[in-house]
Amino acid sequence: MLDPKMALLSLLLLLPLSLLLLLFIITRPRSTRVPIKNRHALITGGSSGIGLALAHRFAAEGARVTILARDQSKLDEAKQAIRLSTGVDVTTLSADVRDFDALKKVLDSVGPSIDVLVCNQGVFVPKELESQALDEIRFMIDVNLMGCFNLIKAALPLIKCDRDSRGPGSIAIMSSQ
Ligand SMILES: NC(=O)c1ccc[n+]([C@@H]2O[C@H](COP(=O)([O-])OP(=O)(O)OC[C@H]3O[C@@H](n4cnc5c(N)ncnc54)[C@H](OP(=O)(O)O)[C@@H]3O)[C@@H](O)[C@H]2O)c1
């Protein structure tokens, strides 16, 4: 027969372990598939690099795509490139992510809703911290970090609009080491 003291000790050991296991099962990271086809995706920094590549891909997969950056001529070139490779016309928006009011104005113009927001704009002053001026650091934080807050805050009403009937909404933030 099992010694009662040993049984109590085993229980005391097993209980926290099983709770940890349960917690792990509940909170473990799981990949999520975000539907793209026939949905409205807004990609910032969509006139160049990773953002432009994403815009090509989203357009090719049947999304309605809007790209946002500051320079309208770069946006026009991107639009033309996407049209040539996919036959799809994307919408372009010119605004600086540091300017909340300007963002709000242009985002409201592409409503009524946004399904997928990709905050991809980003700048980097390629120097070590010791050589970066405080203004350069502030510039990166304003565009990369505050820009995301401005974007998400301006876009939330459009993301939440009529959400139940339009499936899951999604916000992605591009980052860097
Ligand atoms: N490339 C890499 O190796 C790498 C590695 C890790 C992470 N990332 C991250 O990935 C993202 C994209 O990088 P990338 O190299 O593809 O960028 P990129 O080619 O330099 O393009 C940056 C984009 O952001 C836009 N942008 C910059 N400042 C803006 C502002 N104030 N308001 C609105 N739009 C602005 C630019 O257009 P305008 O200048 O016309 O505004 C452009 O469309 C960034 O967040 C970056 O930190 C990149």
PDBQT file of the ligand as one rigid body, heavy atoms in Angstrom, charges set to zero:
ROOT
HETATM    1  N1  LIG A 201      15.371  45.954 -44.997  1.00  0.00    +0.000 N 
HETATM    2  C1  LIG A 201      15.792  45.260 -43.956  1.00  0.00    +0.000 C 
HETATM    3  O1  LIG A 201      16.839  44.601 -43.982  1.00  0.00    +0.000 OA
HETATM    4  C2  LIG A 201      14.964  45.216 -42.703  1.00  0.00    +0.000 A 
HETATM    5  C3  LIG A 201      15.378  44.386 -41.669  1.00  0.00    +0.000 A 
HETATM    6  C4  LIG A 201      14.610  44.308 -40.516  1.00  0.00    +0.000 A 
HETATM    7  C5  LIG A 201      13.469  45.067 -40.386  1.00  0.00    +0.000 A 
HETATM    8  N2  LIG A 201      13.092  45.888 -41.393  1.00  0.00    +0.000 N 
HETATM    9  C6  LIG A 201      11.884  46.686 -41.189  1.00  0.00    +0.000 C 
HETATM   10  O2  LIG A 201      10.990  46.427 -42.272  1.00  0.00    +0.000 OA
HETATM   11  C7  LIG A 201      10.285  47.628 -42.590  1.00  0.00    +0.000 C 
HETATM   12  C8  LIG A 201      10.463  47.945 -44.062  1.00  0.00    +0.000 C 
HETATM   13  O3  LIG A 201      11.835  48.062 -44.342  1.00  0.00    +0.000 OA
HETATM   14  P1  LIG A 201      12.363  48.318 -45.821  1.00  0.00    +0.000 P 
HETATM   15  O4  LIG A 201      13.832  48.149 -45.783  1.00  0.00    +0.000 OA
HETATM   16  O5  LIG A 201      11.535  47.536 -46.762  1.00  0.00    +0.000 OA
HETATM   17  O6  LIG A 201      12.043  49.888 -45.941  1.00  0.00    +0.000 OA
HETATM   18  P2  LIG A 201      12.340  50.898 -47.147  1.00  0.00    +0.000 P 
HETATM   19  O7  LIG A 201      12.542  50.202 -48.452  1.00  0.00    +0.000 OA
HETATM   20  O8  LIG A 201      13.385  51.870 -46.676  1.00  0.00    +0.000 OA
HETATM   21  O9  LIG A 201      10.946  51.662 -47.218  1.00  0.00    +0.000 OA
HETATM   22  C9  LIG A 201      10.479  52.440 -46.169  1.00  0.00    +0.000 C 
HETATM   23  C10 LIG A 201       9.056  52.820 -46.519  1.00  0.00    +0.000 C 
HETATM   24  O10 LIG A 201       8.524  53.587 -45.430  1.00  0.00    +0.000 OA
HETATM   25  C11 LIG A 201       8.010  54.832 -45.954  1.00  0.00    +0.000 C 
HETATM   26  N3  LIG A 201       8.179  55.854 -44.921  1.00  0.00    +0.000 N 
HETATM   27  C12 LIG A 201       9.332  56.268 -44.350  1.00  0.00    +0.000 A 
HETATM   28  N4  LIG A 201       9.094  57.255 -43.479  1.00  0.00    +0.000 NA
HETATM   29  C13 LIG A 201       7.744  57.455 -43.481  1.00  0.00    +0.000 A 
HETATM   30  C14 LIG A 201       6.879  58.342 -42.783  1.00  0.00    +0.000 A 
HETATM   31  N5  LIG A 201       7.350  59.245 -41.902  1.00  0.00    +0.000 N 
HETATM   32  N6  LIG A 201       5.558  58.275 -43.035  1.00  0.00    +0.000 NA
HETATM   33  C15 LIG A 201       5.055  57.378 -43.936  1.00  0.00    +0.000 A 
HETATM   34  N7  LIG A 201       5.812  56.512 -44.617  1.00  0.00    +0.000 NA
HETATM   35  C16 LIG A 201       7.155  56.552 -44.393  1.00  0.00    +0.000 A 
HETATM   36  C17 LIG A 201       8.872  55.094 -47.199  1.00  0.00    +0.000 C 
HETATM   37  O11 LIG A 201       8.257  55.951 -48.154  1.00  0.00    +0.000 OA
HETATM   38  P3  LIG A 201       8.464  57.559 -48.108  1.00  0.00    +0.000 P 
HETATM   39  O12 LIG A 201       9.916  57.807 -47.861  1.00  0.00    +0.000 OA
HETATM   40  O13 LIG A 201       7.964  58.056 -49.430  1.00  0.00    +0.000 OA
HETATM   41  O14 LIG A 201       7.605  58.039 -46.981  1.00  0.00    +0.000 OA
HETATM   42  C18 LIG A 201       8.960  53.677 -47.773  1.00  0.00    +0.000 C 
HETATM   43  O15 LIG A 201       7.779  53.339 -48.468  1.00  0.00    +0.000 OA
HETATM   44  C19 LIG A 201      10.807  48.720 -41.665  1.00  0.00    +0.000 C 
HETATM   45  O16 LIG A 201       9.925  48.865 -40.564  1.00  0.00    +0.000 OA
HETATM   46  C20 LIG A 201      12.155  48.177 -41.223  1.00  0.00    +0.000 C 
HETATM   47  O17 LIG A 201      12.512  48.646 -39.922  1.00  0.00    +0.000 OA
HETATM   48  C21 LIG A 201      13.812  45.974 -42.537  1.00  0.00    +0.000 A 
ENDROOT
TORSDOF 0
